[in-house]
Amino acid sequence: MNQIFIQIAAAFFGSIGFAIFLKIKGIQILYAGIGGMLTWGIYLAAYDFVQSYFFGNLIASIFVAAYAEIMARVNKAPSTIFLTASAITLIPGSNLYKMMYALVNQNYEDAGTNGVTALVISLAIGLGFVIVAVFNRYLTGFTGRIRSGKSL
């Protein structure tokens, strides 16, 4: 249980670090940190439930993309600043490192395993972002038509 709190705290501070690196200003740094913390917590819960890297990352990436859209409207800022800093916790860096290390040591079986895992995680993250972007575009168009009085 302590390990989970340490991971969530590390996600919070890691996201804040990337927010500072990306020159995000003011309270938005805190929102990016909270987004990273929540994203990693949701990933841990989802992975524990489904036992799948793909679906765990898909669920977490859907959350972080929706969170970024909400924070963009609350802060009147681009959603990409929240998305980039908050989603950094999902990046499969350890798998990429292990893949490259295995390649250097000519252990092609481990390199392939870690490379495929990194690819699956990356695809899940991208798919989650796309799902929210499409839903957001559809929802924005739908509410715009309602406001203008046009037929559905």
N, C-alpha and C positions, 0 to 999 in steps of 0.2 A: 504493500500500500504506500509506503514511503517513496518507493521508486516512482510511482505514478505522479505523486506530487512534485518530485524533483524534475521529472520529464515535463510536466505542465509549466513549472516555473521556468525551466530552461527555454521552453517554447515562447513564453512571454518575453523574456529578456532577449532571446535571439531575434524575435520579431521587432522589438524596440531597436535593437542594434541595426538591423537592416533598414528600419524606418529612418534612423538618423543618417545612415550611409546614403540613403536615397533622397536625403535633404527634405524630408517631410517636416512640417513645422507645427509647433504648438501642441494643442490637445490631440491633434490627429496622430501623433506618435503614440500616445496612450491607447487610442482606439485601435491602432494597428497591433499593438502588443496584446490587447485583449482579444482581438481577432485571431492572432496566432495561438494564444493560449486555448481559446475555445475550439479552434480548428483541431489542434492536437488532441484535446480531450475527446472530441467527437470521433476522431480517427481511432483512438484507443478503445473507446466503447464499441464502435462499429466493428473493428477488427476482432475484438473479443467475442462479439455476437456472431459474426458470419465466418470468421477464420479464413478470410480471403483478402490478399493485398489489393486486388482489383476493386472489390466492392467496398472495402474499408476506405480506400482513397477516393473512390467515387462519391461516397456519402459525404466525406469530409470536404471534398472539393466543391460539391454542390452547396454545402453550408457556407464555405468561405466566399464563394462567388455571390451568394445571396447577401451575406453579411456586408461585403464590399459595396454592393448596390445600395443597401440601406444606409450605410455610413456615408456614401457619396451624397445622397439626398439630404441627410441630416446636416452634414458639414458643408454642403454646396461646393463639393470638390470632385475631381475625377475619381471614378471607382478604381482605376488602375493603381492608385497609390496605396489603397487599402488592400487590394487583391495581391499585389506583389509582396508587400511586407508581411501580410498575414498568411499567405500560402507558402512561404519559404519553409515552413516546418514540414511540409509534405514532400519536398524534393528528395528523390532517392539517392542522396549523396553517398551513403555508406555502400550501397550496391554498386554504384559507379566506381568507387574507390576499390572495392574488392574485385571487381571485374578487371580493372587495369592492373592491379597487383597480381592477379592470377595470370593475366596475359604476359606480364614481364617474367614471371616464373614458369612460363610455358605450361601452366595447368589449365588446359583448354576446357575441360569439363566444368570446373568452378567458374571460369570466365563466362562460359555460355549460360550457366545457371543464373549468375548474378546479372548478366547483361539482359537476359529475358525478363527477370524480375524488375529491373530498372525500367525496361521498356513498357511492361504491363502497368507499372505504377504511373509512368508518364502519360500513357494513354488514358488511364482512369482520371487523372487530374484534368487533362485536356477535355475529355468528354463531359466531366462535371461542369467545367466552365462554359462549354458550348450549350449544355442543357439550360443553364440559368440565363445565358445571353439570349437564346431563342425565346424562352418563356418571358423574359423581360421585354423583348421587342414586341412580342405578341400582346402582352398585357398593356404596354404603352400605346400601341396602336388601337387596341380595343377601347381603352379609357378615353383616348383622344376622339374617337368616333362618337362615343356617348356624350362627351362634353360639347361637341360641335352639333349634335342633334341629327347626324347622318344615320341612315339605316344600317343595321348590322348585316 
